[in-house]
Structure formats: structure tokens, C-alpha cells
Amino acid sequence: MKRNQQNLLRSLVGLTSLALVVSGCSSHRGEPPSAASPIATSSYAPSAAVSAAPAPAATAKATQTPTPASASVLQSMSVEEKIGQMIIAGIDGYTVDSATRELLAEEHVGGIILYKPNVQNTNQLVQLTNSLKKTNAGNKLPLWIGVDEEGGRVTRLPDELIKTPTSKEIGSKGSTKFAYNIGHLLGKELNAYGLNMDFAPDLDVNSNPNNPVIGDRSFGSNASIVSSQGIQVMSGLQSQQVVSVVKHFPGHGDTSVDSHIGLPIVQNDLARLRKLELVPFAEAIKHQADAVMVAHILLPKVDPDNPASMSKTIMTDMLRKEMGFQGLIMTDDMTMGAITTNYGLGEAAVKSVLAGANIVMVGHEPANVMKVITALREAVRSGRIPVDTIDQSVNQVMKLKQKYHLQDAAVKVPDVKKLNAEVQDVLGIAKSK
């Protein structure tokens, strides 16, 4: 395709009106829960604290069908380009090396996740994000560049910035205004560095004090507190045109194993989940959640055979049909020990897509990204994954990129002193003279 035609297609993503979409359509939109499903009926414990919270940022209603612009772009894409848009990949180092260039220019990966080893300082991070966007310029859709910026110990932004508090600290204040201001601040900081997606907030209810991975990443042990505070952080991020990905569905708060190392097994049934773990996610969906990250945890009383990130029962029957979520579903990083010690990476990715995931995250090593891409391509070629399933996921991706007016425009090096002054204002820190 000629360059001017590519630019026209990309502009359709960046210029589509905000009123067009909130989240993508899916094959399950509008379908009633299956009568055969074990989760066909549900009720969630009310969360009065949410209704008392400040109203989240206004958003438009979702459309049920692709816009003409979306359909035009989708029809112009090859299967390889479509599968690339379903991948969020980790990269190595502080710069765009040949492996990263190949992932973007040849494999058409639609999103990049950065970790602390990718961030050296302010100048380097801006150079990296600008370089990633420039490298993506030949693709038909702009690039997601995301981080886990939760605050506290889970932070990826440069060390020059004053850090925001943990979710536990935010929750302990009981102030929805403070929570919203933290989300607003994080969104502003991410924007300043050219980042447009935050894998946060954490909506896990910290019900197990021995949990080795959540702890102070949770807003608390009470579902109402997690709901009210988490939704306001989410809304604050959204107000700054940063995609908020709430996690770790259906709830990582009662685990005793770190899923970075092994596969947690949680013996909670549906009644317990609806009463506690699912409450914050249900409230977030009511308040216009755009994207949900699904955890690598096994719940034998819900699906005895598959972890949540590979479970149709959990992603399609529960999240889509029962809870009515119409946005983007993505897996947690597939290179975590919960997956790699129990499953083949490529096969796990195929199962995730068949179960309902729109995005597969592959956080480490380009070779792992290629394993997943190759497996998905082969599954499409063999007919195991219908092309229609791929198209539905890519349409989800395009609609969310349209909603946030994503562009691959370069950013200038931010004024760190000014950003820190805003952090001090939000945190109530006295400024030095």
C-alpha cells in the first residue's frame, strides 16, 4: 500500500470522534447468559461507597457495530497485521534495537509494555517512546505504549519524579477525591512521557494477609473501599486520555502463590466470588471501564481445567455474558511462571484467544513474542481460530485506540520540576524554598 494511503488509514484512528465509541464490540455483546452456564444468574454485594464517590469522567456510549472508518481499516489489513494488533510485547534495553524494530515494522505488534529495566531517566524515556512511535509509523494503527504505574513499589516512571503512595495508603484515607486526584496525576505524568496505557488500578480485594504478590497494591480488604477508590483512580487516568486497564480479574487477593513464579490455586466458588472478589470489577464496568486484565489463577470450583487467562467460562461466560463487559480483555503477561512452568507458550496463547482474550501480553524476550505470533498465525491458517474471532478482537483494539485519539506524535522532554510540584500539591507535601 502506498504511504499516503497508509497515512489516511492511520488518521481515521486518530480523528474519529470521541462520541463514536467507548469500547469495542464483541461477538458476545447483547447475548443473554447461556442457560447451560454455571454462572447464568448473579448478584453482587452492593457497594454504597461507590455511589457516594465523585462522578467519573464523562464518556460516550458504545456503538454496537464497527464505524465505516473501522471497517475500512480492518478490511485493508492482512492476517499478520491483525494478529500483531492482538499482541502487547515487552522489549529489551533503553533504545529501539533491531529486535524491537522487527517486532514493530515486520510483525506489526500493536502495543509495547515497558518495565523498570527499560527506564534509565527522563531524557532516555522520552527518546525511547518517541523512537517507538517513529518506528511504528509504517503501520496502519498507532501504538499503545503502557506501563504498570500503580504507585508505591510498583512504579516504572523515572526516579527523578516524586513517587505516589501505594493503593493501600490511598484506600486508608477514605477520600474519593484524593483517589481521583492520584489517578489524574498519574495520567498527566504518563502523558508527559509519551505513554498512553496504564495497567492499573489493581482492583484485587486483599482478603488474604499472607498473599505474597498483592498486599499494599490493593486498596484494602473491603470490597466497597476497593471499588470506590479504584474506580476514582481509573477515572482520573481516563480524564488524561490514558487507557486504564483494571486488574487482576477475577481477583488475585486470596492467593498464596505468586503467579510470577507458579500457578495459584484458589478454592473460592461462584457465590464467594460474587460476594467479594467480583464486586470491584462489576462496579468498574458500571463506571465505564475500558479494559480488563485477566489473571493467571486456577479456580477449580469455577473451571477445574483452565486458569482464568485461558478459561472461556471466566472470560466469556462470566466477564462478557454475566457481567456485561463490552470492552477489551487482555491476559496478564504470558511469560510469568504460572504459564511457562505448566503450559507451552504458543498453545497457551491460542487457548486464551479461543477463550475470549482480545490481547495477549508477552512481556519478556522477543523470541517469546515470536512463539506466540507464530502459534496464532498457524491456528488461523488451520482454521482452529476463526478469522472472525481475530476480526472481532482487532475491532475492539481499533475502537479503543479511536476513543483515546491515539497518535504516534512525538512528545517533548517534560519539566520534571513542574511535575514534582504537582505531586507535592496532591500529596500535601510542603515545598522547599
N, C-alpha and C positions, 0 to 999 in steps of 0.2 A: 504494500500500500504506500502511496506517495506521502511525503512528510506533511504536506498541508492537509491531507485527508485525516492523518493521524491527529494532528493538532485540533481539527474540527471535532473529532470524536471525543478527545480529552476535554475540550471546552464545554461539551454538553454536560459532563460530570460536574465541572466547577461552577457552571452558571445556572443550573436548574434551580427553580425557586424553592425556598425553604418550605413553602406550603405544600410541596408535592408529596413529601414523604417523611415519615418518622423512622420506619424500619422496613426491611424488605418483606416481600410476600413469600409465602411458603406453600408447599403442597398441602399443608395441614391447616391453613387458615380457614376459619369458618366451619370446620368439620366438628361434629359433636364427638365426645369421647366414645371410643369403641365399647359396645356393650360387653364384649368379652374381656376388656381390660380390667385388671385388678384395681385400677385407680379411676374407675369411671365416675365416681362421685367423690366429693371432697368438701371439707370446710376447714377454714384456717382460723386460729385463735385471733380475735380482734386485737388490733394494736392502736389503742386510743391515742398514744403519744404521737403517732404519725399525723392524725388529723389536726392536731394542735400545732404542727410544725408550719413554718412559713411556706407559702406556696412555691413549688419548684418552678424553674424557668419554663415559660410557655412554649409548647411545642405543637406542631400541627398533627392532624390525624393521618394515620397511614392510609395509603392507597391500596386497593385490592389487586390491581393489575399493573404490569410494567408501564412506565410512561413511554411515549414514542421515542424519546431520546434514548432511554434504557434499551428498548427493543432493538434500535438501530445499532447500538454499540455491541450488544450481545450477539446479534446475527453476524457481525463482522469479525468476531473472534474465533480463532482456531481452538480445538480441544486443548492444546498445550497452553494457550493463553488463559483459557478458562480455569484449568487446574491450577495454574500459577497464582491466580487471584484467590484461591482457596487455601493458600499457604501463608503463614507468618513465620519467618525464618530468623534465627539468630545468626550473627556474623562474628568473625574473629578480628580482634585488633582495634586500633584507633582510627584507621583510614579505610577507604574502599580499595580492597586488594583485588587481584584477578578473580578469586573465587566468588567474592561478593558481586563483582561486575558481571560474572557469568550468571549468577542467580537472578539478577535483575534484567539484564539485557537479553539473555538467551532462554531462561526458564520462566521469565515474566512473573516472578514472585510478587504478590500484591501487598505484602507488609513485612516490616523488619521490626524485631524486638531487640532493644539494646539492654545490656546488663552493665554492672559497675566496671568490669574489665574493658568495656568499650568507651569509658568516660574518663578522660585524664584531667581536663579543666574546661573552663568556659570557651576559650577560643577553639580548642580542639573539637568540642562537641558541636559547636556551630558549623565548623568546617566539615565535620562528618555528615551532619544532617543535610547540609546544602549539597554535598557531594553525592549522597544517596539520591536525592531528588533529581540532580542533574543526570545521574546515570540512568534513572528511570524515565528520562524524557522521551525515549523512543517507544514506550508502551502506551496503550490506549487509555489506561486509568492511572490517576495519581496514586501516590504511595502512602500507605499507613506507616508511620514510624512511632512505635509505642514503647513504654517502659512500665515497670512495676514501681510506681511512685505512691506508696501508701502513707509515707511519713514514718517517723521513728526509725527503727532498724532496717526497714525495707525502703531504701531510697536509692535512686540512680543518678540524681542530678549532681552537678559538680560540688565539690566540698567547699567552694567559696560561698555558697548560699547557707544562710541560717536554716537549720532543719525545722520542719514542722513536727508537732507532737505525734505520739502513737495514737492509734484509734482508741485504745483503752483510755488514754488521757482525755481524748475528745469526749468519749462516752461518759466519763466520770463527771464532766462539767454539767451535763444535762441541758446544754443550751443548743437548740437547733440553729439559732443564728450563728453561733460560733462555728458549728459544724459546716454550715453553708459557706461561711467566710473562708474556712480552710480549703474547701473544695474550689472555691473561686480563686483563691491564691495559688493553689497547685496548678489549676488550669492556666492561669496567667504566666506562671513560671515555665510550664511546658511549652506553651505557645512561643515564648521568648526564645527558646532554643530550637524551634522548628519541629517540635514534637506534637502529634495530633491525636494520640490514643494513650489512655492510662488504664492499665489492668488493675483497677481499683474502683470503688472501695471493696473491702473484704466484708461480706455480709454473713460470715460464719458466726453462729452463737457459740461462745466459748464455754460450753457446758461441761467439759472435761478438764479439770485443773491440771491433769497430767499430760495434756496434749502437747507433743513435742514440737509442733510446727506453727500453731496459730497463736495462742497466748495473747500478748498485747497487740497483736494485729487485729483482734476483734474489738468491737465497741463495747462488749460486755457479755455477761452470761444470761441476760434477759432479752427475749426476742423483741420486746417493744423498744428497748433502748437501741438495739442494733438496727431496727427498722427506721426509727426516727432520725438517728444520727447518720446512718449510712445513706439514706435517701437524700439528705441535705448535702452531704459531700458529693454524691453523684450529680445532683442538680447544680451545685457550684461549678463542677468540672464542665458540665454541658453548657453553662452560661458563657463559658470562654471558648466555645466551639472545639472542645476536646471530647472525643468519644470516651465515655466511661464504660468499662467492662466489669460488671459486678461478678463476684466470685465467692466461694468455690461451690457451685451448685452440685448436689442438693444439700450441702452442708458438711464442712470439714472440722466442725468444732468438737466432735465427740470421738475423734480418732486417737489411737495410742501409738500409731506408727507414722513416721514422717514419709510422705509419699515421694519425696525426693530420693528416698533410699529403698523403700519397699511398698507393697500394696496394703494399705489399711483395710481392715475388715470391720464394718460397723453393723452391729446386730440390732439396729432400730427398725421397727416396722412402719407401715404407712401411717398408722394412727399417730405414732410418736412424731414422725416427720412433719405431718400436717399441723401438729400442735406446737412444734418448736422450730425445727431447722428450716422448714419451708416458708415460715411466716415472713421473714425479711425479704425474701425473693418475691413472694406474692405481692407484698406492698410495693416493692420496687417496680414490678410490672405495671401496677396500677398508676404509678407515678412516671411512666414513660421511659422505662429502662430501654436502652438501645441494644445492649449486648450482654450475654451471659457466658461466663467461663465455667465449664463442667470439670469436676474433679476426677482424679484417678482414685476412687474409693469403691470398694465392693460392699454392696448391701444385700446379703443373701436372702433376706426376707422380702426384698423387692424384686431383685433379679439375681438368682443364685449363680449365674454363669458369666456375667459380664460386669466389669467395673462401669461406673456411671458414664465415663467418657466413651464407652463402646456399647452402651445399652440403649436399645430402641425403647424399652419400657420406660426408662428415665428421661431420655431426651425428647422422644416423640410423644409417647402416651402421657407422661407426667407434665413436662415443661410446655410442650406445644398444646396438647389437647385439653388436659385438665386445667392447667394454669393460664392458658390463653396467650402465651408469649408469642409475639409475631416478629421479634427482632432477630438478631444474629446470634447463633450458637457457635461457640468455639471450644476446642479442647484445651486443657492445660498442656504444658509442654510435654510432648510425647517422648522426649529423651530422658524423662525422670525415671528413677529406679523402679517405680511402681509398674511401668510399662516394660522397660528394657530387660528387667530380670524375669519377666513372665511371658512376654509375647515378642514375636517378630515385629519390628518397627513398621515395615510396609503393610503387613497384614492387619496390624492394629489400626493403622490409618484408614485402610479400606473399610474395616468394620465400623469405625467411627462415622465415616461419611454415610454408610448404609443405615446407621442407627439414627442419623439426623443432624450430625455436626455439619455446619457450613464452612468452618475454618478449622484446619489442623495446624496446631502450633508445633514447630520443630526448633527448639531453642538453641541447640548446640551442634556444631560441626556441619559444614557444607555437605559432607558425604552422607550424613543422616537425612538432610533435606532432599538430596537426590534419591535416596532409597524410597522416601515417601512419594515423591513426584513420580518416580518410575512405577511404583506399585499402583498408584491411582490411574496412571495412563493405561497400564495393562488391564486393570479392572474395567475400564471404559471400553477398551478395544475388544475384550472378550464378552462384553455385554453384562458382566456381573454388576457393574454400576451403570444404570441407565443414563443416557446423555441428559434426559430431562431432569434427573436428580442434580447433575452438575449445573445445568442452566438455572435451576431454582436457587442454588447456593450463590452462584455468581450474581444473580439478580438481587439477592439480599445484600451482597457486598456493594454493588453499584448504587443501590438506593441509599445505603448509609453513607457512602462517600459523597453522594449528591446532597444529602441532607446537611452535611457539615461543610459543603462547598470546598472540598479538598482540592488543593492545588500544589504543584511542585515548585512553588515560588521560594526563592532564597530568603533567608532572614539575616538581619544584621546582628552583630555581636551585642548582646543586651548589656544594659547598665546594671551591673551586679549590685552596686551600692544602692541604687534606687529600689531594686527588687528586695534587698535586705531590709530597707526602711519599711516597705510594705509588710514584710513578715513581722517586723517589730510592732507595727501598728496592730496587726491582727492578734498577736500573742500578748500584747500589752507590755512589751519589753521597753524599759526606759532607754532612750538613745543617749549615747555618749556625746559629749560636747566636742 
